[in-house]
């Protein structure tokens, strides 16, 4: 489990083919004594398991499914990735609850300036957009952000300078794909509204004065 607060921007040092996927080695400035085999780490929003570590690097195996459904499938040596170690009970929850289970990818349609900040317009599939709400949380390439506008086919984010400086969003360009994870709370709410047994349904809300 993560918070969506990026700790470091790492660099893909090597990619090695496996029978069932790819081993990705990432160089990072994070202290390697805090990494151990079996630990979870979010790599641009994708939860991976550390299989080994070296001098300033860690390696994780990426399955074919993950490669096909996230931007990790398009990574090359030298690609920059957002990194976050899994949270602990002593960690401040500065962002929101993030699982690192990417729902799909979106595409940056436009980036426009807003004072010192930048507004990102990201196009996303309807299966993702149904969870997007104004002022709701979303994770973009592992970065916890707030939705500033939601449309039928996409959403917008106002990204402040410190986030641009400390994540890969600062060098992102229109046309690029990004990993998206919607808010887990919204998923459970929608499941209940769609008629989970014993849950909150639309009829239940109407019966109790909500319309």
N, C-alpha and C positions, 0 to 999 in steps of 0.2 A: 504494500500500500504506500502511496506517495501523496504529496501535497500540491504538485504542480509548480513548486518554486525551484527553478533551475539552479544547480550548484556550480556547474562548470560547463563550458562549451568544449567538448573533446573533438578529436580528429580520428577518423577511421584510418588505422595504420596498416591493416591487412585484411584480406578476405580470402578464406580458404574453403574450397568446396567440400561438402560432406555428402554421404550417400542420401541423407534425408534433409539436406538444407545447406547452410553455410555457417562457418565459424567466423565471427567478426571480432577483430582485435581493435580496441580503442585506446588511444593515448589520452591521458588526462592529468591535470594538475592536482586532482583530489588525492589525499594521502592514502597510499596503498595499504598501510597498516589497518585501515578501516574496512578493507575489502577482504572477503574470505570466500573460498569455493562454496557454492550453494547460495550465496547472497543474491538478492534481487536488486536490479538496477534498472532505472528507466532510461532508455536510449531513444531520444526524440519521441518520448511518450509511449514507447513499447517496453513492457516489462520483460526483461531477460534475466537469465540465471548465469552468474559467473561460474565458468568452468575451470579457469586458471588465471593467475595473475603474474605479471613480470615487473620489470623496473619501469614504473610509470604507465603501465598498460594493464588492461584486463581483457579476457576473451570470453565470449558467450556464443552458444550455438543458437542459430535461428532456423526454425523449421520452414519447410517449403510453403506451408499455409501462411505463416507470418510474412514471409517474403512477398507473397502474392497479394496480400491484403493491406500492406503498409508501405511506406516509402523506403523501408530498409531494402526492399528488392531492387531499388535503383541506386543504392549507395555505391560509391567507388572509393578507392584509396585516396585519402585527402579530403573526403566529405566531412563537413562539420556537423556535430550532433549535440543536442542538449542532453545533459546528464543530471540525474538525481538519484541519490541512494535512497533506499526504503526508509520510511520514517520509524522512529522509536517512540516509546511512551513519554520520552523527555523532549520530543521534537515539538516546536511550535507549529500549529496548523495554520500557516500564513495564507495558504491558498484555499483549496477545497479537497475533499476526499477523491483521490485519483487511484484507479486500480492498475493502470497501464494496459488495459484491455481495449485496444483500439477498435472503434466501431466501423471505421472506414476512412477513406481519404477524401479530402476536398481539394479544390483548386483555387488559388488566389486569383481572383478576377481583376482586382484593382487595388492599388495602394496610393492613397492621397494624403498630403500633409494636413495637419490640424494643429497649427501653432508649432510647438516643439514635438508634438506627438505625431503619430501616423494612424490613419484609419485604413484597416484591412477589410476588403469585401471578399468573402470566401464563398464560393459556390459549393453546394453540398447536395447529396441525394435526399429525396423525400424521407427515406427511412431514417436519416439522421436529423433532418429538419423538424420532424414531429416532436423532438425533445427540446428544441430551441425556444427559449422564451426571453423576452426583453429583461435585461438585468440578471439573467440566469448565468450559470457557470458553464464553461466549456474548456477542454484542454486541447491546445493546438501545438503539435510537435512537443508535447510534454510541458507546455507552459499554461498555467492556470490563468484564465482570462474571463472577462465579463462581457456578455453579449450586449452591444449598444443598439442594435437594430436587428430584427428578424424579418425576412421576406419569404416568399413561397419557395424560392430556389436557392437561398443563401442567407448569410448573416454578416453583420459587421462588428468590428472590434476597434476600440480606440486604444492603441498601444502606447504607453508612456515612454519617455526617453530612457529611463533606467532599465526597463525590460528590453528595449531595442539594443541597448549597450551590452546586456549580460546574456542574451540568447541569440540563436540563429535568426530570429525574426528581424534583427537589424540589417541583415544582408539579404533577406528574402526578396524575391522579385515576382511580379505578376506572371502568371502562367505556371508557377511551381505548384506541386502537390504537397499537401501537408496531412499529417496524421490527426484524426479527430476522435476524441472520446467525450461523449456527452455525460451530463451529471447523473450519477447513480440514483440520486433522490428522484429525479424526474422519471427515470425508468420504472421505479417501483410505484410511483403515483399513477403513471399511465397504465401499468399492469392492473392496478386495483380498479381504475375507472373503466377498463375494458371488460371487467366482469369476473375478476378472480373470486373464487368462492369465499364468502364471508368478508370480502373486502368492500371498499367504498365504490359504489356504482353511480352512474348518472341518475338512475331512479332513486337511489338512496338519498342523494343530495337534494333532488326535487322534493322528496317526501319530508325533508327536514328544513325546507324553506329557502333552498338555494335554487336559483333559476338562471 
